[in-house]
């Protein structure tokens, strides 16, 4: 059973790493670099990739904890991105049709030129990253003193 859980944990971590690498490439190809706010996902995707690789290679307790912190922040960054994309689309729609409001404004903004829901991929990576570290053996090892050595793979 332990081997199956470890295999699932590694598989989830690989999904996170592949998704983050692909999203980084996609953002670069889309030239998502106009202002400082557009660099936020680059920072968190890059940090997530590096830390995820570290956890994959050397899953020490501190490495897992820092990875969890970054994954938690990725969830927040995804929600922030949703807001920024939606807000930018809404401003554009209001410039085009000044009296637009309510449901019409909402749907036009959600379907605007900037994909409003795309940033939630960051939240998905964060959730998957937290899932793959849930009850991680390195985190449980400190609770059961003497059972596991922190430096063992």
N, C-alpha and C positions, 0 to 999 in steps of 0.2 A: 504493500500500500504506500509506503514511504517513497519508493522509486517512482510510482505513478504520480504522486503529488509533485515530486521534484521535476519530473518530465513536463507536467502541466505548467509548473512555475516557469521553467525555462522557455517553453513554447509561448506563454503569454508575454514574457520579457522580449522574446524575438519579435513578436507582433508589434510591440511598442516601438522597438528599435527600427524595424522596417517602415512602419507608419511614419515615424518622426523623420527618418531620412528622406522618404518620398515627399513628405510635406515641405521639408526644407528645400529640396530641389524644386518643387513646384512653385514655392514662394519666390525663389530666386529667378526662375524662368519667367514668372509673371511680373518681375521687377517691382516687388512689394517693398520698395525702399525709398518712397518719396519723402517721408518725414520720420522723426524719431519713434513715433507710435507704431509705425510699420516694422520697425526693427525689434519690437518686443517679442514676437513669436520666434524670430531667429535666435534670440538669446536663450529663451526657454527650451526650444527644440534642441539647440546645440548642447545646452547643459544636460538635458535629459538623455541625449545620445551618449555623451561622455560618461555620465554617471551610470547609465544603464549598462554600458560596456564594462565599467569597473565592477558593478554588482555581478555581472555575468562571470567575469574572470576571478574576482576576489570578493566574495560576498561577506565581508566582515560586518559586524554589527553597525559600526559608524557609517560605512558606505551605504548600507541598506537604509539607515535613518535619513541620511542626506538625500538619497534618491526619493524616499517617501515625501520629504519636504518639498522637493522640486515638483514632484507629481501633483501634490496638493496645490501648489502655485499654478501649475498648468491648468487645473480646473478653473481657478480664478481668472487666469489670462484668457481662457476660452470664453467665459462669460463676459469679460471686459471687451473682447473682440466682437462678440455678438452685439453689444451695446454700441460700440464705435461704428461698426458696419451699418447697423440699423439707423443710427443717428445721422450718419453721412448721407444715406439714401433718403431719409426723411427731409433733410435740408435741401437736397437737390429737387425732390418732388415738390416741396413748397415754393421753390424758386420757379418751377415750371407752372404750377397751378397754386397760386397764393391762398386760395380759400379751401384747399383740401384739408379734411379733418376726419377724425374718427376711424371707422373701419376702412374706409377708402384709403386714407393715408397709411394706415397700418399695412394693408395688403400691397399697396404700391411700393412701400419701403422694404417690405420683406422680399419682394421680387425685383428689386432695383438692380442697377448695374453692378454694385458691390454685393457679392453673395453673403447675405446676412447670417446664414446659418453655418457657413464654412468654418468660422473660428471654433465652433463647438467640437471640431476634430481634436483640438488641444485638450478640451475637457475629457474627451473619450480616451486619449492617450494617458491622461492623468488617472482616470479611473482604472484603466487596464494596468497601469504601473502600480497603483495601490493594491489591485487584486493580486498581482503576482508576488507582492511582498506581504500579503496578509498571513499572519501567523508564520512568518519566515523562521526557519530553524535558527538562524543567527540571533533573532530577537528573542526567541524562546530560550536559547542557550543560557542567557544571563539569569533567567528565572530558575533554572535548574543547575545550580552550581556544581561543577565537576563533571557533568555529563558530556559537555562539548567544549573543546578548546576553540577560542575565538579565531585563531589563525588557521584552523583546519578547513579544507575546502568542503 
